[in-house]
Each structure stands twice: as structure tokens, then as C-alpha cells.
Amino acid sequence: MFDPAAVIQADKAMKRHILSARPDAPVVPDPPPKRPNHAVRRRMVFVLRRLADRLEPRSTNACVSNS
């Protein structure tokens, strides 16, 4: 099926890509990095640890060999 809107978008994207290598191309600065949210990360670690302990609880018996 032929989609004229897709052809137009592809043409614009191709021209933007090809013309970006020119010396007089506009410079777009990289966005500043986002600050990590440590509270969410700590909470997720806590939840995953609890889930892992519930699915596979730690063994209290040590493995003893008969040698």
C-alpha cells in the first residue's frame, strides 16, 4: 500500500541526515543528563529483594560433607 505521508516524512528525514554532515549545518546541543532518582532505585531494590526472598528463601542449614 502506498502511503504519501510516509514518503514525505522519509524524504525529509533523509535530507536532514544528509545535510547534517555539512560544515555549515546547525549545531544542536546535547540535552543535559537527567539526575537519577535514588529514592525510587532504593525502593525498587527493597521490593525485588523481598520478592527474591519470598520466592527462594535462604537456607539456614549449612552443607556438611561426610568426609
C-alpha positions in Angstrom: 0.0 0.0 0.0 1.4 3.4 -0.9 1.4 6.0 1.8 2.2 9.5 0.6 2.7 10.9 4.2 5.3 8.2 4.9 7.2 9.1 1.7 7.2 12.8 2.6 8.5 12.0 6.1 11.2 9.7 4.8 12.3 12.3 2.3 12.6 15.0 5.0 14.5 12.6 7.3 16.9 11.7 4.6 17.6 15.3 3.6 18.1 16.2 7.3 20.5 13.3 7.7 22.5 14.0 4.6 22.7 17.8 5.2 23.8 17.3 8.8 27.3 16.4 7.7 27.9 19.8 6.1 30.2 22.3 7.7 27.5 25.0 7.9 24.9 22.6 9.4 23.1 23.9 12.5 24.5 22.7 15.8 22.1 21.2 18.2 23.5 20.8 21.7 23.0 17.5 23.6 20.4 17.7 26.4 21.8 17.8 29.9 21.8 14.4 31.6 18.9 13.7 34.0 19.7 13.3 37.6 19.0 9.8 38.9 16.2 9.4 41.4 17.9 7.3 44.1 14.8 7.0 46.3 13.0 5.1 43.5 16.0 3.0 42.9 16.4 2.1 46.6 12.7 1.2 46.9 12.9 -1.0 43.8 15.9 -2.8 45.3 14.0 -3.4 48.5 10.9 -4.7 46.7 13.0 -7.0 44.4 15.0 -8.3 47.4 11.8 -9.1 49.3 10.3 -10.8 46.2 13.5 -12.9 45.8 13.5 -13.9 49.4 9.8 -14.9 49.2 10.3 -17.0 46.0 13.5 -18.7 47.2 14.1 -18.3 50.9 17.6 -18.6 52.2 18.7 -21.9 53.7 19.6 -22.0 57.4 21.3 -25.4 57.2 24.9 -25.4 56.1 26.0 -28.1 53.6 28.1 -30.7 55.5 30.1 -33.3 53.8 30.6 -36.8 55.1 34.4 -37.0 54.8 
